[in-house]
Amino acid sequence: MCSPEPINCFPVLVNILSNTFLRLFNSTARFRLWSQLFYTGENPELKHYIFFGLFTYLLVLAAGLPPLFAMSSVEDYKVKS
């Protein structure tokens, strides 16, 4: 049921347990599990949003790191290390 990768076993286990509990409560509903990626096709608009989202995150990160290093240098100067 599971591939050698442990990350794939948890969804399978949850699927089995959920369907077992549904059967115990006499429900006709069932859960189904797919092992395919959600976005299998090429979607340029999705790539555009992911690229600019990561780019914005890196800009914010780059803007926040220099003050961190500067404060470390100022602290070293104060304690005369």
C-alpha angles and dihedrals in degrees: 000000000000129000118230090266110091093211089071095051098067096063090047091050092049090048092052093047094046093051090047092054091046090053091048090057092047094246122158093208120101136191119231126202128207126193096202127103117261095231106044096151128071110264113178093189091057091049088050092055093045092049095049092042091055091042091054091048091052092049091054090046092049091049092053101047103065094059089051091056091043092053090050091054092048091051090050089051092051094053090041095233 
